Amino acid sequence: MRASVHAKINKSIADCPGPQSESAGKADSCEGCPNQQICATAPKGPDPDLVAIAERMATVKHKILVLSGKGGVGKSTFSAQLSFALAAMDFQVGLLDIDICGPSIPKMLGLEGQEIHQSNLGWSPVYVESNLGVMSIGFMLPDPDDAVIWRGPRKNALIKQFLKDVDWGELDFLIVDAPPGTSDEHISIVQDLGAASIDGAIIVTTPQQVSLIDVRKEVSFCKKVGIQVIGVVENMSGLRRPMLAASKFLRMTEAEWVIEYVKEKAPELLDIIALNEVFDNSGGGATKMCREMGVPFLGKVPLDPELCKAAEEGRSCFVDQKSGTSAPALKKIIDTLMENQGISRNVVDNDA
């Protein structure tokens, strides 16, 4: 039974004429499809908005999607810190948040409460620095607690408007932070940017199988729609912290005694970095998955409370020495990304 259902689904997908076809919604393969009526009545032919999008994107050198199969893996944190890092290298950077129902980018960039302004050239991004602009539905909500309860067509229309109407100017990089999964927003961004040459996608995951199961689907999605997987990042890859200096004890009397004893007898132990595996990576983690699926592995970022704090405060983790475990890992990943893409860069310094 299960095999029969899968066979029917796969045949329907393979035989789908596509929404722009003259036979859309009318072909035999359309029978039973939930979108049959929509496809049958939708206007056919080339979308005139795609021309406007291609013209707007002509001034953007590199377009990179940041994806994840599962929510809560740190995708938006990675998008934000990647944008901070590229801007610190003196690149012109735009960060587009298309997570319509869960826009967290304004907070992670320190832009809560900001509003979008319009000029005769279009919508103006909200700027963190002169070379780092941001666009998100989060800037449009009258109350940050308001829920965005939209169906697919309305989400798709806003994404298209972001691409068509936002006046980014000349950019070296446009980073697109997408919601988890492989649904309306992902299909829209791929179709709308189809003529504008997407560089590829970075996929963010955590080490355990429950996340990797969905990441495999994300990789498959990219392959099916013709998007290059630039690489996979394994986030929250172990907790690395000073063994004693950052530890909390169940009873304060124990803490005082242990710390005072170590300070007196072996102070060098206070700064030893301990590694604890928070998630089960016995299945080989993202490294093994990348080998099996034939996609590049960019590296691992440890779970770092200081990186979480930087995201909460809307600042770069590279501006001080606090994110001592995550910042170097992120720098290495960004360095690998630039090298693999053949882009010349300046390494981000801690005091950048």
C-alpha positions as CSV (number, residue, x, y, z in Angstrom):
1,M,0.0,0.0,0.0
2,R,2.7,2.4,1.0
3,A,4.8,1.6,-2.1
4,S,1.7,2.2,-4.2
5,V,1.0,5.6,-2.7
6,H,4.7,6.6,-3.2
7,A,4.6,5.5,-6.8
8,K,1.5,7.6,-7.5
9,I,3.0,10.7,-5.8
10,N,6.3,10.3,-7.7
11,K,4.5,9.8,-11.0
12,S,2.3,12.9,-10.4
13,I,5.4,15.0,-9.6
14,A,7.3,13.7,-12.7
15,D,4.3,14.3,-15.0
16,C,3.4,17.7,-13.6
17,P,3.3,20.2,-16.6
18,G,4.3,23.1,-14.3
19,P,2.2,26.1,-13.3
20,Q,3.2,28.2,-16.4
21,S,2.2,25.5,-18.9
22,E,-0.9,26.0,-21.1
23,S,-2.0,22.5,-19.8
24,A,-1.5,23.4,-16.2
25,G,-4.5,22.2,-14.2
26,K,-6.0,20.5,-17.3
27,A,-3.6,17.6,-17.9
28,D,-4.5,14.0,-16.8
29,S,-1.6,14.1,-14.3
30,C,-3.3,17.1,-12.6
31,E,-6.3,15.0,-11.5
32,G,-6.4,14.9,-7.7
33,C,-3.8,17.6,-7.2
34,P,-4.9,20.0,-4.5
35,N,-3.6,22.9,-6.6
36,Q,-5.4,21.9,-9.8
37,Q,-7.9,24.7,-9.7
38,I,-5.3,27.3,-8.9
39,C,-3.1,26.2,-11.8
40,A,-6.0,26.0,-14.2
41,T,-7.1,29.6,-13.5
42,A,-3.8,31.3,-13.0
43,P,-2.4,33.6,-15.7
44,K,0.0,31.9,-18.1
45,G,3.2,33.0,-19.8
46,P,6.3,34.7,-18.5
47,D,5.9,36.6,-15.2
48,P,6.6,40.3,-15.9
49,D,7.9,40.7,-12.3
50,L,10.8,38.4,-13.0
51,V,12.2,41.0,-15.4
52,A,12.1,43.6,-12.7
53,I,13.7,41.3,-10.2
54,A,16.5,40.4,-12.7
55,E,17.1,44.1,-13.2
56,R,17.2,44.8,-9.5
57,M,19.5,41.8,-8.8
58,A,21.9,42.8,-11.6
59,T,23.8,45.0,-9.1
60,V,24.3,42.1,-6.7
61,K,27.4,40.0,-7.3
62,H,26.8,37.0,-5.0
63,K,23.5,35.6,-3.8
64,I,23.6,33.0,-1.1
65,L,20.7,31.2,0.6
66,V,21.0,30.0,4.2
67,L,18.7,27.0,4.7
68,S,17.9,24.4,7.3
69,G,15.8,21.3,7.4
70,K,14.8,21.7,11.0
71,G,14.0,24.8,13.1
72,G,16.0,25.8,16.1
73,V,19.4,24.8,14.7
74,G,20.9,28.3,14.7
75,K,20.3,29.1,11.0
76,S,19.4,32.8,11.6
77,T,22.3,33.2,14.1
78,F,24.6,31.9,11.4
79,S,23.1,34.2,8.7
80,A,23.5,37.2,11.1
81,Q,27.1,36.5,12.0
82,L,28.0,35.7,8.4
83,S,26.6,39.1,7.4
84,F,28.5,40.8,10.2
85,A,31.7,39.1,9.2
86,L,31.4,40.0,5.5
87,A,30.7,43.6,6.3
88,A,33.7,43.7,8.6
89,M,35.8,42.7,5.5
90,D,34.5,45.9,3.8
91,F,32.1,44.1,1.5
92,Q,28.8,45.7,0.7
93,V,26.3,43.3,2.3
94,G,22.5,42.9,2.3
95,L,20.6,40.5,4.6
96,L,17.1,39.5,3.4
97,D,14.9,37.8,6.0
98,I,12.2,35.7,4.2
99,D,11.1,33.8,7.3
100,I,7.7,35.5,7.1
101,C,6.1,33.9,10.2
102,G,9.2,33.9,12.4
103,P,11.4,37.0,11.6
104,S,14.2,37.0,14.1
105,I,16.8,38.8,12.0
106,P,15.8,42.3,13.3
107,K,16.7,41.3,16.9
108,M,19.9,39.5,15.9
109,L,21.1,42.6,14.1
110,G,20.1,45.0,16.9
111,L,17.4,46.6,14.8
112,E,14.2,46.0,16.8
113,G,11.7,48.9,16.5
114,Q,13.1,50.2,13.2
115,E,10.8,50.9,10.2
116,I,11.1,50.7,6.5
117,H,11.3,53.9,4.5
118,Q,10.3,54.4,0.9
119,S,11.9,56.6,-1.8
120,N,11.4,57.0,-5.5
121,L,13.9,54.2,-6.0
122,G,11.9,51.7,-3.8
123,W,12.0,50.4,-0.3
124,S,15.1,51.4,1.6
125,P,16.8,48.7,3.7
126,V,17.4,49.3,7.4
127,Y,21.1,49.8,8.0
128,V,23.3,48.4,10.8
129,E,26.4,50.0,9.2
130,S,26.8,51.9,6.0
131,N,27.7,48.6,4.3
132,L,25.2,46.3,6.0
133,G,21.5,46.6,5.1
134,V,18.7,44.5,6.3
135,M,15.1,43.8,5.1
136,S,12.5,41.8,7.0
137,I,8.8,41.7,7.6
138,G,9.7,42.3,11.2
139,F,10.1,46.0,10.4
140,M,6.5,46.1,9.1
141,L,4.7,44.7,12.2
142,P,3.0,47.3,14.3
143,D,3.5,45.1,17.3
144,P,6.4,42.6,17.5
145,D,4.1,40.1,19.2
146,D,1.7,40.1,16.3
147,A,1.4,36.8,14.5
148,V,1.7,36.6,10.7
149,I,-1.1,34.3,9.7
150,W,-0.7,34.1,6.0
151,R,-1.3,31.4,3.4
152,G,1.3,30.7,0.7
153,P,0.2,33.1,-2.0
154,R,0.5,36.1,0.3
155,K,3.9,35.0,1.6
156,N,5.1,34.5,-2.0
157,A,3.8,38.0,-3.0
158,L,5.8,39.6,-0.2
159,I,9.0,37.8,-1.1
160,K,8.6,38.8,-4.7
161,Q,8.1,42.4,-3.5
162,F,11.2,42.3,-1.4
163,L,13.2,41.2,-4.4
164,K,11.6,43.6,-6.9
165,D,11.1,46.8,-4.8
166,V,14.0,46.9,-2.3
167,D,16.7,49.4,-3.4
168,W,19.8,47.5,-2.3
169,G,22.1,49.5,-4.5
170,E,25.4,47.7,-5.5
171,L,26.1,44.7,-3.2
172,D,28.9,42.2,-3.0
173,F,26.7,39.8,-1.1
174,L,23.0,39.3,-0.6
175,I,22.4,36.7,2.2
176,V,18.9,35.3,2.2
177,D,17.8,33.8,5.5
178,A,15.0,31.3,4.7
179,P,12.6,29.5,7.1
180,P,13.2,25.9,7.9
181,G,11.9,23.2,5.5
182,T,11.2,23.1,1.8
183,S,7.9,24.9,1.3
184,D,6.3,27.9,-0.3
185,E,9.0,30.4,0.6
186,H,11.8,28.2,-0.7
187,I,10.1,27.5,-4.0
188,S,9.3,31.2,-4.4
189,I,12.9,32.5,-3.8
190,V,14.3,29.9,-6.2
191,Q,11.8,30.7,-8.9
192,D,12.0,34.5,-8.5
193,L,15.8,34.5,-8.4
194,G,16.1,31.9,-11.2
195,A,17.2,34.4,-13.8
196,A,19.5,36.2,-11.4
197,S,22.1,33.4,-10.9
198,I,22.1,32.2,-7.3
199,D,25.5,31.2,-6.1
200,G,24.1,28.4,-3.9
201,A,22.9,27.5,-0.5
202,I,24.6,27.0,2.9
203,I,22.7,24.4,5.0
204,V,22.8,24.6,8.8
205,T,22.2,21.6,11.0
206,T,22.9,20.2,14.5
207,P,24.8,16.9,14.9
208,Q,21.9,14.5,15.9
209,Q,20.0,12.3,13.5
210,V,16.6,14.0,14.2
211,S,18.0,17.1,12.5
212,L,20.1,15.3,9.8
213,I,17.0,13.4,8.6
214,D,15.4,16.7,7.6
215,V,18.7,18.2,6.3
216,R,18.9,15.3,3.8
217,K,15.6,16.5,2.5
218,E,17.0,20.0,2.2
219,V,20.0,18.7,0.2
220,S,17.6,16.8,-2.1
221,F,15.5,19.9,-2.6
222,C,18.6,21.9,-3.7
223,K,19.5,19.1,-6.1
224,K,16.0,18.9,-7.6
225,V,15.7,22.7,-8.2
226,G,19.3,23.1,-9.5
227,I,20.8,25.0,-6.5
228,Q,24.4,24.3,-5.7
229,V,25.0,23.2,-2.1
230,I,27.9,25.4,-1.1
231,G,28.3,23.5,2.0
232,V,26.9,22.2,5.3
233,V,27.6,23.8,8.7
234,E,27.3,21.6,11.9
235,N,26.1,24.1,14.6
236,M,26.0,23.4,18.3
237,S,28.7,20.8,17.9
238,G,29.6,20.2,21.5
239,L,29.7,22.6,24.4
240,R,33.2,24.1,24.9
241,R,33.8,26.2,28.0
242,P,36.5,26.7,30.7
243,M,36.2,23.7,32.9
244,L,35.9,25.4,36.2
245,A,35.8,29.2,35.7
246,A,32.4,29.1,34.0
247,S,30.9,26.2,36.0
248,K,28.1,26.5,38.4
249,F,27.7,24.1,41.3
250,L,24.5,22.7,42.9
251,R,25.6,24.0,46.3
252,M,27.6,27.2,46.7
253,T,29.7,25.8,49.5
254,E,31.0,23.2,47.1
255,A,31.8,25.9,44.5
256,E,33.6,28.1,46.9
257,W,35.7,25.2,48.3
258,V,36.6,23.7,44.9
259,I,37.4,27.0,43.2
260,E,39.5,28.3,46.1
261,Y,41.4,25.0,46.3
262,V,42.2,25.1,42.5
263,K,43.2,28.7,42.7
264,E,45.7,27.9,45.4
265,K,47.0,24.6,44.2
266,A,46.6,24.6,40.4
267,P,45.4,27.9,39.0
268,E,46.2,26.8,35.4
269,L,43.3,24.4,35.6
270,L,40.7,27.2,35.7
271,D,41.1,28.0,32.1
272,I,41.3,24.5,30.7
273,I,38.6,24.1,28.0
274,A,36.3,21.2,28.5
275,L,34.2,19.6,25.7
276,N,30.8,18.1,26.4
277,E,28.7,16.6,23.7
278,V,25.2,18.0,24.1
279,F,23.7,16.1,21.1
280,D,24.2,12.5,20.2
281,N,26.6,12.4,17.3
282,S,27.3,8.7,17.3
283,G,25.8,8.5,13.8
284,G,28.7,10.4,12.4
285,G,27.0,13.8,12.4
286,A,27.0,16.2,9.4
287,T,30.5,15.0,8.3
288,K,29.2,11.6,7.5
289,M,26.0,12.8,5.9
290,C,28.0,15.1,3.6
291,R,30.2,12.2,2.5
292,E,27.2,10.1,1.7
293,M,25.3,12.8,-0.2
294,G,28.3,14.2,-2.0
295,V,28.2,17.8,-0.7
296,P,30.9,19.9,0.9
297,F,31.3,20.1,4.7
298,L,32.2,23.6,5.8
299,G,32.9,22.9,9.5
300,K,31.6,22.8,13.0
301,V,30.6,25.6,15.4
302,P,30.5,24.7,19.1
303,L,27.6,25.6,21.3
304,D,28.8,28.8,22.9
305,P,26.7,30.8,25.5
306,E,28.6,34.0,24.4
307,L,27.5,33.5,20.8
308,C,23.9,33.1,22.0
309,K,24.4,36.3,24.1
310,A,25.7,38.2,21.0
311,A,22.6,37.1,19.0
312,E,20.3,38.2,21.9
313,E,22.0,41.6,22.0
314,G,22.1,42.1,18.3
315,R,25.8,42.4,17.8
316,S,28.7,40.7,16.1
317,C,30.5,38.0,17.9
318,F,33.8,39.1,16.3
319,V,34.1,42.5,18.0
320,D,35.7,41.2,21.3
321,Q,37.3,38.2,22.8
322,K,34.2,36.9,24.6
323,S,33.1,34.4,22.0
324,G,36.4,32.6,22.3
325,T,35.2,29.2,21.0
326,S,32.6,30.0,18.4
327,A,34.1,33.1,16.8
328,P,37.3,31.3,15.6
329,A,35.2,28.4,14.3
330,L,32.9,30.8,12.4
331,K,35.9,32.6,10.9
332,K,37.4,29.3,9.7
333,I,34.1,28.4,8.0
334,I,33.7,31.8,6.4
335,D,37.3,31.5,5.2
336,T,36.6,28.1,3.7
337,L,33.5,29.4,2.1
338,M,35.3,32.3,0.4
339,E,38.1,30.1,-0.8
340,N,35.8,27.5,-2.2
341,Q,33.8,30.2,-4.0
342,G,37.0,31.8,-5.4
343,I,36.3,35.1,-3.7
344,S,39.3,37.2,-2.4
345,R,38.9,38.3,1.1
346,N,40.5,39.8,4.2
347,V,40.4,37.6,7.3
348,V,38.3,39.1,10.0
349,D,40.3,40.2,13.0
350,N,38.9,40.2,16.6
351,D,39.1,43.9,16.8
352,A,37.4,44.5,13.4
